[in-house]
Amino acid sequence: MWDLCRRLRESQRDSANPTKFEKTLSEAFDYLGLATKQLGGPNLPDLVIEGPEVVIVEAKTTSQGSINEGYVNFDALERYEKKFKAQKVVIVAPSFSGRNLKDSAKRHNTVLMETEAICRMIQDHFHSPYSAEQIFAILFQQEEDMITPSNILPETDTDSIKTVIREILLLPENIVNFSVEQIDFLLKAKGGELKKDLIEAGIRFLSSPPLDIIERDIQTERFSFRVKKEIILKRISLVSEALEMNTHLPRVSISKTLSETPKGCVTAGQFEHLGDGVFQYLDNTNIRIDANMTMGQVKQELESHGLWTKNINSFRYQLRVKADLIN
């Protein structure tokens, strides 16, 4: 995981070899469990991601600094969008500069995404695995013109995120909309203080699928609830009560879960490479896994032998690295 982020950061600055960045980006999305095709070449986009929606990804490198409008051919991106019937176009680069670029991107319904945002997603996914659907929603279904690391919910500081969420949900009824600055002021008045990116992360958590209960006014940069707070709180309370019902949902000892490896749970380190991407399970040499298979096929093959892994994306990726299927 750390090596993948390192190669993303290095390849985004290798302007002499832009296909290297494209390939590493494809590898990153593959690690995150997204079905990605690397195309490139004349009249073709760099990457196409097929998920709940089709996304065109254009990779842009620069040896230093940021990219500006001169780096982007928006007419070509529009052609790709029509050709592949894509619902979204995303440009990935180290960073972006210039009002013209941002205005043009907004006009062409194109999202600007910093490479570091993808690295943040990879790191969060490694520590607390997401489903492919969750990752797709976080990266590609936010109502934002630019995706930076602050747009990715920092799983490592969930207590701060909870504080922000609680503050928003408990806003007085007479407040019909609010801003990041207003939430910051309220927290400080209560003796607390959080970084702006954590407040923004809490807001984006509430405004992104599957909750999607807050909307942003682009003109004023203020936020409001899509439905009445009373309804929101009732729904949350209903889910909370359901989770506490002993008769339906078994309680799990967290300390016990962390200290024990569940039966049938395997890691890539328990498999020996035989050649051509085929691996043999060390505890049962009759069980073999082909790393050339898709993630779904690998998962299905494991399950057919009563095995599973905590993070199927990471498991398959590590096998492919060991088999030199990823350069």
HUZI-V543388 format. One record per pair of residues at least 24 apart in sequence whose ideal C-beta (glycine too) atoms are under 10 Angstrom apart, sorted by the first residue. I is the first residue (numbers start at 1). J is the second residue. Records with the same first field share a line. If there is no record, write none. Layout:
I = J ; J
This chain:
1 = 28 ; 31 ; 119 ; 122 ; 123 ; 125 ; 126 ; 127 ; 314 ; 317 ; 318
2 = 119 ; 122 ; 123 ; 126
3 = 321
4 = 28 ; 30 ; 31 ; 118 ; 119 ; 122 ; 123 ; 126 ; 317 ; 321 ; 326
5 = 115 ; 116 ; 118 ; 119 ; 120 ; 122 ; 123 ; 126
6 = 119
7 = 327
8 = 92 ; 94 ; 115 ; 116 ; 118 ; 119 ; 122
9 = 94 ; 115 ; 116 ; 119
11 = 59 ; 61 ; 115
12 = 59 ; 60 ; 61 ; 62 ; 63 ; 67 ; 92 ; 93 ; 94 ; 95 ; 114 ; 115 ; 116 ; 118
13 = 61 ; 62 ; 63 ; 64 ; 65 ; 94 ; 115
14 = 61 ; 62 ; 63
15 = 60 ; 61 ; 62 ; 63 ; 64
16 = 61 ; 63
17 = 61
18 = 46 ; 59 ; 60 ; 61 ; 62
19 = 46 ; 59 ; 61
20 = 59 ; 61 ; 327
21 = 46 ; 59 ; 60 ; 61 ; 92 ; 93 ; 94 ; 115
22 = 46 ; 47 ; 57 ; 58 ; 59 ; 60 ; 61 ; 92
23 = 47 ; 59 ; 326 ; 327
24 = 59 ; 115 ; 118 ; 326 ; 327
25 = 57 ; 58 ; 59 ; 92 ; 115 ; 118
26 = 57 ; 59 ; 326
27 = 317 ; 320 ; 321 ; 326 ; 327
28 = 92 ; 115 ; 118 ; 119 ; 121 ; 122 ; 317
29 = 55 ; 57 ; 92 ; 118 ; 121 ; 122 ; 132 ; 135 ; 136 ; 139
30 = 295 ; 313 ; 316 ; 317 ; 320 ; 326
31 = 118 ; 121 ; 122 ; 125 ; 126 ; 295 ; 311 ; 313 ; 314 ; 316 ; 317 ; 318 ; 320 ; 326
32 = 118 ; 121 ; 122 ; 125 ; 129 ; 130 ; 132 ; 134 ; 135 ; 136 ; 138 ; 139 ; 313 ; 314 ; 317
33 = 125 ; 129 ; 130 ; 131 ; 132 ; 133 ; 134 ; 135 ; 136 ; 295 ; 296 ; 311 ; 312 ; 313 ; 314 ; 316 ; 317
34 = 132 ; 133 ; 135 ; 136 ; 139 ; 140 ; 295 ; 313
35 = 132 ; 136 ; 294 ; 295 ; 296
37 = 84
39 = 80 ; 84
43 = 76 ; 79 ; 80 ; 83
44 = 76 ; 80 ; 83 ; 84
45 = 76 ; 77 ; 79 ; 80 ; 81 ; 83 ; 84 ; 86 ; 89
46 = 80 ; 91 ; 92
47 = 90 ; 92
48 = 80 ; 83 ; 84 ; 86
49 = 86 ; 88 ; 90 ; 136 ; 139 ; 140
50 = 84 ; 86
51 = 87 ; 132 ; 133 ; 135 ; 136 ; 137 ; 139 ; 140 ; 141
52 = 87 ; 132 ; 133 ; 136 ; 137 ; 140 ; 141 ; 209
53 = 85 ; 86 ; 87 ; 88 ; 136 ; 140 ; 141
54 = 81 ; 84 ; 85 ; 86 ; 87 ; 88
55 = 81 ; 84 ; 86 ; 87 ; 88 ; 89 ; 90 ; 111 ; 136 ; 139 ; 140 ; 141
56 = 80 ; 81 ; 83 ; 84 ; 86 ; 87 ; 88 ; 89 ; 90 ; 91 ; 110
57 = 86 ; 88 ; 89 ; 90 ; 91 ; 92 ; 111 ; 113 ; 140
58 = 89 ; 90 ; 91 ; 92 ; 93 ; 110 ; 113
59 = 90 ; 91 ; 92 ; 93 ; 115
60 = 91 ; 92 ; 93 ; 94 ; 96 ; 112 ; 115
61 = 92 ; 93 ; 94 ; 115
62 = 93 ; 94 ; 95
63 = 94
64 = 94
65 = 94 ; 95 ; 97
66 = 93 ; 94 ; 95 ; 96 ; 97 ; 98 ; 101 ; 114
67 = 91 ; 93 ; 94 ; 95 ; 96 ; 97 ; 98 ; 101 ; 112
68 = 96 ; 97 ; 98 ; 99 ; 100 ; 101 ; 102
69 = 96 ; 97 ; 98 ; 99 ; 100 ; 101 ; 102 ; 103 ; 104 ; 105
70 = 98 ; 100 ; 101
71 = 96 ; 98 ; 101
72 = 96 ; 101 ; 104 ; 105 ; 108 ; 110 ; 112
74 = 101 ; 104 ; 105 ; 107 ; 108 ; 110
75 = 108
77 = 105 ; 108 ; 109 ; 110
78 = 108 ; 109 ; 110
81 = 108 ; 109 ; 110
87 = 140 ; 141
88 = 139 ; 140 ; 141
90 = 139 ; 140 ; 147
91 = 146
92 = 117 ; 118 ; 147
95 = 146 ; 148
96 = 146 ; 148
102 = 145 ; 146
103 = 145
105 = 145 ; 146
106 = 145 ; 146 ; 218
109 = 145
110 = 145
111 = 139 ; 140 ; 142 ; 144 ; 145 ; 146 ; 147
112 = 144 ; 145 ; 146 ; 147 ; 148
113 = 139 ; 140 ; 144 ; 146 ; 147 ; 148 ; 151
114 = 146 ; 147 ; 148 ; 149 ; 150 ; 151
115 = 149
116 = 147 ; 148 ; 149 ; 150 ; 152
117 = 146 ; 147 ; 148 ; 149 ; 150 ; 151 ; 152
118 = 147 ; 149 ; 152
119 = 149 ; 152
120 = 147 ; 148 ; 149 ; 150 ; 151 ; 152 ; 153 ; 154 ; 155
121 = 147 ; 149 ; 151 ; 152 ; 153
122 = 152 ; 313 ; 314
123 = 149 ; 152 ; 154 ; 155 ; 156
124 = 152 ; 153 ; 154 ; 155 ; 156
125 = 152 ; 155 ; 311 ; 313 ; 314
126 = 155 ; 311 ; 313 ; 314
127 = 155 ; 156 ; 311
128 = 153 ; 155 ; 156 ; 158 ; 311
129 = 309 ; 310 ; 311 ; 312 ; 313 ; 314
130 = 155 ; 311 ; 313
131 = 313
132 = 295 ; 296 ; 312 ; 313
133 = 209 ; 210
134 = 208 ; 209 ; 210
135 = 313
136 = 209
137 = 208 ; 209 ; 210 ; 212
138 = 204 ; 205 ; 208 ; 209
141 = 208 ; 209 ; 212
142 = 204 ; 207 ; 208 ; 209 ; 216
143 = 204 ; 207 ; 208 ; 212 ; 214 ; 215 ; 216 ; 218
144 = 200 ; 204 ; 207 ; 208 ; 216 ; 218
145 = 218
148 = 197 ; 200
149 = 197 ; 201
150 = 195 ; 196 ; 197 ; 198 ; 199 ; 200 ; 201 ; 204
151 = 197 ; 200 ; 201 ; 204 ; 208
152 = 197 ; 201 ; 204
153 = 198 ; 201 ; 202 ; 204 ; 205 ; 208
154 = 195 ; 197 ; 198 ; 201
155 = 201
157 = 194 ; 195 ; 197 ; 198 ; 201
159 = 198
160 = 187 ; 192 ; 194 ; 195 ; 198 ; 199 ; 201 ; 202
161 = 194 ; 198 ; 199 ; 201 ; 202 ; 203 ; 204 ; 205 ; 206
162 = 202 ; 205
163 = 187 ; 190 ; 192 ; 194 ; 198 ; 199 ; 202
164 = 192 ; 194 ; 198 ; 199 ; 200 ; 201 ; 202 ; 203 ; 205 ; 206
165 = 201 ; 202 ; 203 ; 205 ; 206 ; 211 ; 236
166 = 202
167 = 192 ; 194 ; 199 ; 202
168 = 199 ; 202 ; 203 ; 205 ; 206 ; 213 ; 214 ; 223 ; 225 ; 229
169 = 206 ; 213 ; 225 ; 229 ; 232 ; 233 ; 236
170 = 229 ; 233
171 = 225 ; 229
173 = 228 ; 229 ; 230
175 = 224 ; 225 ; 229
176 = 222 ; 224 ; 225
177 = 214 ; 215 ; 216 ; 217 ; 220 ; 222 ; 223 ; 224 ; 225
178 = 203 ; 214 ; 222 ; 223 ; 224 ; 225
179 = 203 ; 217 ; 220 ; 221 ; 222 ; 223
180 = 221 ; 222 ; 223
181 = 221 ; 222
182 = 222 ; 223
183 = 223
206 = 232
211 = 235 ; 236
261 = 310
262 = 308 ; 310
263 = 306 ; 307 ; 308
264 = 302 ; 303 ; 305 ; 306 ; 307 ; 308 ; 309
265 = 302 ; 307 ; 308 ; 309 ; 310
266 = 302 ; 305 ; 307 ; 308 ; 309 ; 310 ; 315
267 = 309 ; 310 ; 311 ; 314 ; 315 ; 318
268 = 309 ; 311 ; 314 ; 315 ; 316 ; 317 ; 318 ; 319 ; 320 ; 321 ; 322
269 = 318 ; 322
270 = 307 ; 309
271 = 315 ; 318 ; 319 ; 322
272 = 322
273 = 319 ; 322 ; 323 ; 324
274 = 323
275 = 323
276 = 323 ; 325
277 = 319 ; 320 ; 322 ; 323 ; 324 ; 325
278 = 319 ; 323
279 = 319 ; 322 ; 323
281 = 305 ; 307
283 = 307
289 = 315 ; 316 ; 319
290 = 319 ; 323
291 = 315 ; 316 ; 317 ; 318 ; 319 ; 320 ; 321 ; 322 ; 323 ; 325 ; 326
292 = 319 ; 320 ; 323 ; 325
293 = 319
